[in-house]
Amino acid sequence: MQTHRFDVIIVGAGGAGMRAALESSKLARTAVLTKLYPTRSHTGAAQGGMCAALANVEEDNWEWHTFDTIKGGDYLVDQDAAEIMCKEAIDAVIDLEKMGLPFNRTPEGRIDQRRFGGHTRNHGEAAVRRACYAADRTGHMILQTLYQNCIKQDVEFYNEFYVLDLVMTEDGERTAGVVAYELATGEIHIFNAKSVVFATGGFGKVYKTTSNAHTLTGDGMGIIWRKGLPLEDMEFYQFHPTGLAGLGVLLTEGARGEGGILRNKDGERFMERYAPTIKDLAPRDMVARAMVQEVREGRGAGPDADYVYLDLTHLPAEQIEEKLPDITEFSRTYLGVDPITELVPVFPTAHYAMGGIPTNIETEVLRDNETVVPGLYAAGECACVSVHGANRLGTNSLLDINVFGRRSGIAAAQYAVTAELPDLPPEPATFVESLVAGLRESTGSERVGEIRKAMQETMDMNAQVYRTETTLKQALADVQELQRRFRNVAIQDKGQRFNTELLEAIELGFLLDLAEIVVVGALERKESRGGHAREDYQARDDVNFMRHTMAYRHVDETGEHTVRLDYKPVIVTRYQPMERKY
């Protein structure tokens, strides 16, 4: 078993991880551990853009952007964090431009900007052009640009090293490193470090219909959870309105930013009824609910009347081909539908986790509402600094990874410069060794694929866009039963090299944990807010629920665990909660 020593370890090589690495490697010896080759990270699937109040095309300023972020998040946003993100957005875009990112341009040569859901001028007056974009592959371009710059800066990458545990010092007070499984050899490696940054992405695979890649299994959140640290606001999950119907493959909101219109089976532009001012460019939670509502009320299209249409046919063909080339291709490939001449069938798809590992604005991970874990940081989708609140606005995710990815890299490196390398506890790899050996040697009768399929189906059925107490209790009972079955899971492949079956089994363990936390949080939150819509409690309840949910893993004397909930106040600076109208 090899032991490696670094100043800073970054877990995950998506946008947040690599942005952190660029900063941290300037000051401290940095290694990036990633279970995928970096350019295959899921940041590459983000299409529409990255917003910043550059005011290149229309009048704009960071305060309007802050207000939109807070209102879009249904006032569950920590306003100090939102202010930082929207202020630093402008520099974040210019940084990427200087690194070589090929943004679309205006005729004058400035970075072009387009409209996007929930982004308005003058506190909700009308839609504004704020999203900076590279056609409909902005995330892909960000990922490539960051990776090229990491290579240029000699950042050390350990590709296909799957981090399975966080190592704490013997007294449990501070971070001492991580334990990783090398996919190519089946070997376990210990990485001793002064500081660790988690940037491991989301967990969309708890759902069946999702825009997320198969690799988004919430490993980072799961590791933190098993360490007894809390997870914040996990019940808030975003469903992107325009997934390809039945498949979940993402069609960017940029299509509506360019002028696309949602229509029901009668050809009616239905968003006018739900958001009369900004119509199809309402925030994602509102659009997703409106689409489900249309289908429920019998205005769905198709043979089973179970989707609506995205209409781009009124737009010039050259505009679609130039600004939306990827999604045009997806639609033609996967559905055999040409967006230039035909209506595209769409329906909401599980897309983004608003909750995650709780951090402060310096990206330091919290042990409770206030106490920081020394040397531990988190950024990107796996973290919850709470700039997204109950519903993330489109394009704020690429902004979040760049602003807070950068801040986490700086913070982790500055800590590492002054700190001593902590001693590892005795036998730091014991947990991972027993986890891997337990699965390899198991003779159980359960199969990973069957349990995963059952989990995804119950989550899709019972904890999706709309929830009720009845459906959530059903989901909870199903997930807990699947957790029991998981103890009896066995794998066929006993090999050491590239044992993907083993990894899928470990990932499923994390997914089941996270599915349970989502459902428990959703059961307790007896209101509707942002991405969490309860049909039995349709109003937002600021008196009882203007607070973040903090979930803790409680283990009793028998070794059985339960999810214990606590709460954390929302930080309000300037904007008092009010009703969301668009």
N, C-alpha and C positions, 0 to 999 in steps of 0.2 A: 504494500500500500504506500503510495507516494504522498509526501506532504510538500506543498508549495507555499511560499511566503510572499505576500504582496502588501503594499500599503492600503490599496483600495481594490475591492472585488465588486464588479458590477454584474448582477445576475439578469441576463436578458439583453439581446442586441437588436431590439426594435428602435424606434425613433427616440424614446426617452433614454434607453440604455446607452445608445451611441452618442447622443448629445451630452450625456453625463460624462462619458469616456473622453470626449474631446476636451472637456474642461479639466477633469481630474488628472489626466495624463500630463498636463502642463506643469503640475506641481508635485505629483506623487506617482510612484510606480503602480500602474493600474493593469488589472487583467479583466477581460470581459468573458463571462461564461455563458454559453448559449446552447439551448438544446437543438437549435436549427442553424443552418448556415445563415449569417446575418441578413443577407438580402432577401431571404425567404420569410422574414418576420412579417407579422400581420399589418404593421404600419403600411406596408406596400399595397394593401387592399383599400386604403382610404382614397377616395376619388375626388371629392368635390372641391376642396381648397383648405386654406388656412387663413383665418380672418385676422385683420389688423386695421385699425382706423388710420390708414395711410392718407386717405382723402385724395387719392390719385385721380379718381373719376368723378366723385361727388363730394360735397361737403360732409365731413365726419369728424368725430373726436373720440378719445378713449373713454370719456365719461358716458357718452351714449352707449358705447359698447359694454361698459360695466353694467349700466342699467338693464340692457337687454339680457345680459348673462344672468343677472339676479332674478329678473322677472321670468325669464325662460326657465330657470331652475325652480320656479314656483316658491321663491323666497326662502328656500332651504339652503341657499348658497351662503358660505362664510364670506362676508363682503370685503374683509381685508384682503383675502386671497384673490377675489375677483378683480379688485382694483390693481393689485400687483400684476396679474396676468394681462389685463387689458392695457396697462401702461407699458409693460415690457414687450407687448406684442409687436410693436413697430420695429424695435431693434432686432427682435427674433427673426422677423421676415428679412430684414436687411442683412443680418448675419448669414442667412441661407443664400441670399442673392450673391453675397461676396464669396461664399464657398463654391459658387458655380451653378446654383439651381436654375434650370431654364424655365422661368415663369412665362406665361403668356403676356404679351405686351400690348399697350395702347399704340395708336399710330405715332404718338410722340416718343415712344420708346420707354415709357414708364411701365411698372408692373400693372397689369390689367386687374380689375376687380369685378366680381359679379354678385348678384343678389343671392341671399341664402335665408333659409327659414328662421324667423324670429329676430333677424337683424334689422333694426330700424334707425331712422334719424329722429333726432329731437324727442326722445322718450316715447316712441310708438306712433309717430305721425304717419310715416309711410316706409316701405321697404327701402333699404339703402345698399349700395354696392360696396361690400366690405371684404368679400372672400378673395384672397390672392390665390391663383390657381395655375397649374400646369396641365392644360386640357382637362381630362377626367382621370388623370393618374398622378395627382399631386403627392399622395402618400408614397407611391413608388419612387417618384423623383427625390423626395426628401430622404428616403431610405438609402438610395444609391449615392446621393450627395454626401450624406453623413458617413457612409461606409468608406467612400473614397478618401474623405478627409481623415478618418481614423487610420487608414493604411498609411497615408502620407505622414501622419504624426507618430507612426510606429506603435500604436496601441496593440497590446498583446491579446489575441483572441484564442479562446479554447472552444472550438466549435464542436457541437454534438457532445457536450458535457452537460448532463442533466442534473441540476442541483436538486437534492432531495431533503436537505436538512440545513437548518441554521445552527451554528455552534455558538453557545454562550460561554462566558467564563464560568469557572466552577461555582462562584457565588451567585451566578444568574443575573449579574448586574449589567454587564456590557457584552457587546458582540465580540466574538473571537474568530469568526470566519464561517465557511460553509463546507458541506460534504457533497461531492458530486459523483455521478456514475458516468463513466466514459462509454459511450454507445459502441464504439468500434471494438473495444476489447472486453467489456464487462467488468473492467477494473474500477475500484472505488478510490477516489482521490480526496485528500483533505487540503483545503485552502485556508491557511492561517492569514488573517488580515486585521488591520487596525480599524477599517470601516468597510461596511457592506451596503451597497445600494440595490434594492429590489426594483426591477423594471420589467416585470414578467408578463404584463398584459392581462387580458380579461378571461372570462370563463363561459363564453357563449355556448359551449358544447353541453351545458346542462339542458339546453333546449334542442328539440328535433329540427325545427325550422330556424336556421340561423345564418347570418351572413359571415359568421366567424369560421376560420380555418379549423381543421381537425386538431390542430395543436393548441387551441385556446382552452386549456383545461384548468386554469386557475391555480397552477402549481405554487406560485409565490404566495398567494393569499392563503392557500391550504397549509403551507409550511409555517407561516406566521400564526395561523389559527392553532395548529398542533403545539406550538410553543407556549400556548396560554395567553397570547397577546390578542387584543380585540380586533374585530372588523366592524367598519362603520357603514351604515345606510345600505346594507346589502339588498334590502327589499326593492330598491329602486333600480329597475332594469329597463333599458330603453329598447323599444321595438321600432326599427326603422320602417317608415311607411312603405317605401317602394323596394321590396324584395321581389324578384321574379316569382310569380305565383307558383306555389307548390315546391319550389326549389330553395328559395331564400337567398339566391345569389343577388348581390347588391346592385341596384341601379341608383346612381348618385342623386342626391338632392339638387346637385348642380343642374340636372335636367329641368327641374322646376325653376331653378335660378335663371336658366336661359329662356324660360317662358313656357315650359311644359305645363299641361293642365290635367288634373285628375277628373275622370268622368265615371258615372255609374252606367248600368246597362242601357239606360234611356238616353245616354249621351249628355246628361245634365252635368254642369260644372258644380258639384255639390258643396265644395269648400266655401262657397259664398254664404251658405246657410250657417256655417260654424265659426268662420272668422271673416266677417264682411270687409275689413280693411285690407288685410294682407293675403287673404284667400289661401292659395296653394302654398304660400310661403309662411304659414303658421308654424309654430314649434312642432317638433316631431311627435310628442305625446298626443297633441290635439289632433294632428292629421291621422295618426294611427287609429285613434278612437273613432274619428269620423268615418274612416274606411270600414272598420268593423261594424259600426252602426248602420251604414248603408247596406251592408250584406245581411245583417240581422233583420232589417226592415223590408227585405225582399227586393232590394235594388241592385243585388250583386249580379255580375255577368258570368258568362261561360255555362257549360252544360250542367254544372252543379251549383250555379249561382253563388260561387264562393270567392270571387275576387272583383276588383274594379280595374279601370283602365288608366294608363298614363298616355296622354295624347301629345305627341310631338309633331303631328302631321302638318300643322299650320306653320311650322318654322321652316326657314329656307334649308334645303338639303345640305348646302355647303356649310352652314352654321353648325348643323348636327355633326357632320363628318369632321369638322375642324375642332369643335369644342367638346364633343362627346364621343370620341372614336371608340373607346373601350366598351362602353355600355351598349353602343350600337352593335358591336361585334358579339357581346354576350347574348343579347336578345336574339340575334340571328342564329347563333350557334346552339343555344340551349332550348329556345322555344320555337325556332323557325319563323320568327316574326321580324319584319323589317320596320324599325321605328320611323323611317322616313315616310312610309306610305300606310302603315298599319298601327292600330292601337296596341299597346303592350300590356298584357295582363300582370297586375301587381297586387301584393298583399303584404301586411307587416311581417317583418322577420326580426328575430332576437339579434341585437346589434351591439349594445354597449352597456357596461356596468358603471353606473354612477358611483356606487359605493366601492369600498376596498380597504386597504391598510390605512388606518388613520395617521395623518401627519400634520405638523404645523406648517406655517408658510416657509420655513427654512427646509422643508422636506424631511425633518427628523421624525422618526416613527414614535408614536405615543403608546405607552403601556396602559394608560387610563386617560381620563380627560385632559390631564396636564403634563404628567410625568414623561420625560423623554427617555428612550432607550439609548444610552451613549454609543455612538458609532454605527447606528442603524438608520438608513434612509430609504425612502421609496418615492417613485415618480411614475407618471403615466397612468394607464388604465388600472393597474393593480393598486394604485394609491388613491386615497380620498383626502385631498386637502380641502375638498368641497368647494371647487369652483363650478361644479355642475349641479349641485343641489339635487333636486328631484327629477330633473330632466336636462340633459345636455343639449345646448344649441349646436347645430351642424357647424363644422369647421373649428369649433373650440377644442376638439380633441387633439388635432395636429398642433394647435397653439399650446395646449397644456403640456404636451410631451417636450416641446422645444423650450418653453419658459421654465417649467419645473424640472425637466431633465437637466437643463443647464445649471439651475440652482442646486440640484442634488449633487452634481459633479463637483461644483465649487465647495459646497459644505463638507462633503466627504473628504475631499483632498485637504482642506484647511484643518479638519479634525486630525487627519492622519499625520500631518506635518508636526503637530505638537504632541501627539499621543505616543506612548510606548506600544510595541507589539505585544498584545496580551498573550498570556500562557494558555495553551489549549487545556481543556479538562482531560482527565484520564479517559482513555478509550472514546474519543470523540465520534468515531464512526459506528459505534455499536448499534444505534437505532437503524441506520441505513442498511447495515449488514444483515440485521435480523429481518428487516422489511423485504429485502431482495431474496434472501435465502428462504423465507417463509413462503413467498409466492412461487419460487422455483421448485420447491420441494413439496408443495401442497398436492394432496391427492383428492381434493374436493370434487364435487360433481357440478358446480356452477361454472358458467362461461361468461367471460367479460362482456362479449358482444350482446348477449341476451339481457344482462342486467343494465347495461348502458342504454339499450333500446327502450327498455321498460321505464327507466328514469326519464328519458327524453320525452317519451309519450305522455307520461303523467304531468310533467312540467308544462308541456305544450297545451295540454287539455285543461289543466287546473290552475296554473299560475302565470297565465300569459297576459295579454293586454288588459282583460277584465278579470277581476277576482271576486269571490265571495267567501264568506266563512266556510260554507259547505265545501266549495271546490278546494280551498286551501287545506282544510282538514283532511280531505281525501289525498291531496298531494303529500302532506306530511306523513300520513299513515303509509302511503306507498313507498316513500323515500326511506323511512325507518325500517320497513320490511326489507327493502333492497340492501340497506346497510347490513342487516342480519345475514342475508343471503351472500353478501360479498365476503363475509368471513370464511365462506366455504368455497371460494373461487379457486380454480386451478388453471394453469396454462399448459399448452401442449409443447411449446418450444422451451427446452431446458438449456439451450445453448448460451454461450458467452458473447458471441459477436453479433452486433446489430439485432439484438433481441427486442424487436418492436412490440411483440405481444406482452412481454414483461412490463414495458413502459406503459402500454395502454392499461394494464391492470393497475399500476401505481396511480396513473392519471385518473382512473375511475374512482379510486379512493378519495382523491381530492374533490372530484366533481360531486360525489354523494354528500360530502361534508358541506360544500357550498350550497347545494340545492336545499339542504335542510335549513341552513341559516337564512336563505332567501325567504323560505316559506314561513318560518317562525316569526321573522321580522314583519312579514306582510300580514300575518294573522293578528299581530298585536297592534299594528297601525290601523286603527279603526277610523280612517278618513280616506279621501282621494286627493292625491297631490302629485303632480307631474306624471312620471312613468308608472306610478302605483295607483291604479284605479279600482276602487272597491264599489261594486254595484249596490252593496248593502249599506255603504256609508259614502254617499256621493259627494258630500260637501267637504271642502278643506276645513280642517278644524285647528285654527291657530292657538286656541286656548290650551288644548291638550297635546297637540302634536307639532308645535313649532319647535322642534328639537331633533337632533340627530340620534338615530338608534345606534347603540354600541353593543355588539354581541360578544359574549365571552364563552369560552368552553369550560364547562364546569364538570369535573370528574368526581364521582362519589366514592365511598369506601370500597364498593364492589368493583370499581374500575369502569363502571358504565358512565358515559358522558351525556350531558344535556346542554342545551343552548340557554345561557342566562342573558337577559337583556337589561341594559342600563341606558342612560340617556346623557346627551351632551348639549349644552345650549348652542344656538346658532349665533354667530357673530354678526351683529347688525351695526353698520357705521352710519350710512346716510339715507338708505331707502327703506321706509317702513312698508310692511306687507300690505298689499292691496289686491283687489280682485284682478285676475288676468283676463283682459279683453284685448282682442286683436282686430 
